[in-house]
Amino acid sequence: MNTSNHTHPGIALVLAMAMALGPLALDTYLPAFPAMASDFGVSVHQVSLTISLYVFVMAFGQLFGGPMSDRFGRDRIMLLGMAVFSAASLLISLSDALNEVLILRIIQAFGGGWAMVCVPALVRDRLSGQEAARFFSLIGLMMVIAPAVAPTIGSALLAYTGWSGIFAFLCLYSFVVLLLLRLLVFRGYQRPPHEAHVSVISRYRSVLATRPAMRFMLTGAMGFSVMLLFITHASFIYQEHFGVSPKVFALLFGANVVLMLVMNLTNRRLLRRLMPARILRWVVTLQFAALILLLTVTAADAGLWLFVPAMVLSIGVLGAVSPNTQACYMEFFPQHGGTAAALMGATQFSLAGLISAASTLLPESVLSIVLAQIACSAICVLLMWSGRPAIREAAAAR
């Protein structure tokens, strides 16, 4: 990633494609849950564990990959992680038992974690402040397409190739991204000087000692948990509870991403005048209000066409939450950027994964899912509005 072209749209597109591994690995095969459950002789509920497992293990992949990228260079770690993800995806497509898929999802998630953790570190290596927030927003704007089209791609592949074709697609996609990274992002890449004397523990200790940054890290994790709770139970909510078809499910799922796109575009405009921390404070508040509306609609059993707008608003505001939390958090770390990104990613995915897994123990009802989302959102609001103002903390890091 050269200094001279680090803002080039092509670079942002490739980094967005790398970050899109997450939503693609989670969303593409959602319509295939019933087919996989039938082939493996298990319940849809059991198949949903492949989501929680992937998210949880990806956190550990990031914990290892981040410090290693600081030590050995972003290029080596990112390309290796992408290769592992691609190989595991191919093997999943050939699996004939749920246990095999679970083991391979662990390997796939580990590689995905190595690849994804390098993206925010690459951005922080070159940018800071509102400029970094706009670049994160640009990446988010491009990769927002992934969760929008993922279920549609999954439905089409399911119809023509069966569920195994979905994972073959993930294998091909990640291999193409690997080539683009090598040819565009890392062409002429200069690896940072080795800091052999700095241990992994010392790197993490330095990051954890930056207390004000932890507020933004936890806000990002709990905001992501709101979305992951929906993703984990989306098939149950729409296909089982409301009884929609796979095609309608894909459309309803994609509606969330349309609003994420709108919020992302709005966020980019606001960043011309406002600091990312100030925007973040108000968008987490908007999400909480939307979830209260969703709770009201659900408790009143008002029906699908009132439920969908409330859910779309609750998830869509993440289009402004995610880039601003990343920018505010990474602002504190001009050094050890890979380790800082690893801690943020690991916290986000491990907490969200644990919350998602725990939610499968709740009564299988839409109301319980919405209440879990509200609890996560309430924590975001408290983090942004309590204690020392988050706006001052982020500004002080500059």
C-alpha positions, -999 to +999 in steps of 0.1 A: +000+000+000+020+029-013+018+063+004+012+079-030-019+059-039-034+049-005-066+067-012-070+053-047-106+039-051-091+007-065-072+001-033-103+008-012-123-016-034-098-045-029-096-038+009-134-037+009-135-071-009-112-085+018-134-072+046-164-086+028-151-121+036-170-117+069-205-110+056-200-134+027-189-162+050-219-155+073-247-145+050-243-164+017-254-198+030-283-186+052-309-197+027-293-231+026-298-239+063-329-261+057-311-280+028-280-285+049-300-297+079-318-322+057-286-335+041-269-339+075-299-352+093-299-324+119-321-295+129-318-260+114-310-249+150-279-271+150-267-258+116-269-222+130-240-231+153-217-228+123-223-191+124-215-186+161-185-209+158-171-190+128-175-156+145-159-168+178-129-185+162-123-156+138-116-136+170-087-158+178-074-157+143-073-119+146-055-121+180-027-140+163-027-123+130-026-087+142+007-088+162+023-110+135+014-083+109+032-058+130+062-081+132+064-096+097+044-072+075+008-069+065+014-086+032+026-120+044-001-124+070-029-112+049-021-133+019-015-164+040-048-159+058-067-155+025-051-188+012-062-207+043-097-193+039-099-204+003-086-239+009-110-245+039-140-232+018-132-258-009-130-286+016-164-276+032-180-279-002-169-315-003-181-323+033-209-348+040-214-344+078-220-315+101-191-323+123-167-320+093-182-286+085-178-274+120-141-284+120-134-268+087-153-236+097-128-233+125-099-234+100-118-211+076-125-186+104-088-186+115-077-177+080-104-151+076-093-135+108-057-132+096-069-115+064-094-091+078-074-078+108-048-063+084-073-039+068-078-014+096-041-016+103-032-008+067-055+023+068-041+035+101-006+031+087-014+060+063-043+080+076-058+095+108-087+116+121-116+125+098-095+114+067-093+079+082-130+079+091-139+089+055-117+061+041-132+036+065-166+048+054-155+044+017-145+008+024-178+003+042-197+019+013-182-006-012-184-037+010-220-030+020-229-047-013-217-080+001-244-086+027-270-072+003-263-097-025-250-126-004-284-143+003-294-137-033-262-154-045-267-181-020-303-187-032-292-189-068-264-213-061-286-234-039-311-238-067-285-248-093-257-264-075-269-273-040-254-259-008-219-271-016-218-247-046-220-218-021-188-228-004-171-234-038-180-198-046-164-186-014-132-205-024-131-189-058-139-154-044-112-155-018-086-167-043-095-138-066-091-114-037-057-129-029-045-122-064-058-086-064-041-080-030-009-092-044-011-072-076-026-039-064-024-034-026+010-049-020+028-040-052+059-022-040+048-027-004+075-018+022+075-039+053+080-021+086+113-025+104+113-056+126+108-050+162+121-083+175+126-069+210+089-061+214+070-092+225+034-099+217+025-095+253+041-061+254+022-050+224-011-060+239-002-045+272+005-012+255-028-013+236-048-022+267-032+005+287-049+031+264-081+032+285-101+058+265-098+036+234-116+007+251-148+027+252-149+027+214-138-009+212-167-021+233-192+001+215-182-015+182-185-050+197-219-044+211-232-027+180-220-057+160-238-080+184-271-064+175-266-073+139-252-108+146-282-116+167-304-108+137-281-127+113-281-158+135-319-159+138-329-143+105-338-177+090-360-185+120-376-150+121-385-147+084-387-182+071-402-201+101-420-175+121-433-153+093-433-182+067-417-163+038-400-181+008-362-182+003-365-155-024-386-132-002-362-139+027-333-127+005-351-095-004-361-087+032-325-095+044-311-072+017-334-043+028-312-040+059-282-033+037-300-007+016-304+014+047-268+007+057-258+021+024-279+052+029-265+057+064-229+052+051-234+079+024-249+102+050-220+096+074-195+105+047-212+139+042-214+145+080-177+138+083-170+170+063-182+190+093-183+168+123-159+146+142-166+109+140-171+106+178-199+131+178-217+113+149-212+080+167-229+092+199-261+101+180-263+071+157-261+046+186-289+066+203-309+063+170-304+025+170-317+022+205-348+041+197-354+019+166-351-012+188-376+001+213-400+006+183-392-030+172-400-043+206-434-024+205-442-039+171-432-074+182-451-073+215-482-061+197-479-088+171-484-062+144-473-083+115-445-086+090-449-053+072-445-033+104-418-056+118-396-052+087-392-014+087-384-014+124-358-042+120-343-025+089-338+008+109-323-011+138-297-028+116-292-002+090-278+025+113-247+003+116-237+018+083-226+048+103-217+031+136-190+008+122-167+032+103-168+058+131-160+033+159-131+020+138-118+055+132-122+067+168-105+036+182-076+034+157-069+071+162-052+062+195-027+038+179-002+053+154+021+024+165+011-012+170-018-007+146-020-044+138-022-054+174-048-027+182-069-039+152-066-075+164-078-066+199-108-047+185-116-074+160-112-102+185-133-084+211-160-077+185-162-112+171-157-131+204-182-111+224-207-111+195-201-148+190-207-156+226-238-135+227-250-151+195-243-186+209-260-178+242-291-165+224-297-201+210-304-210+246-332-185+249-368-194+242-372-197+204-393-165+199-389-132+181-395-113+213-365-129+231-343-121+202-354-084+202-349-081+239-313-094+235-307-068+208-320-041+231-297-051+259-266-048+235-278-015+222-283-001+257-247-008+265-236+012+234-257+042+246-243+040+281-207+038+268-211+069+245-230+091+270-216+082+304-183+092+321-158+114+304-172+126+270-162+103+243-158+133+219-130+147+241-113+113+244-111+108+206-099+144+201-072+141+227-057+112+208-049+135+178 
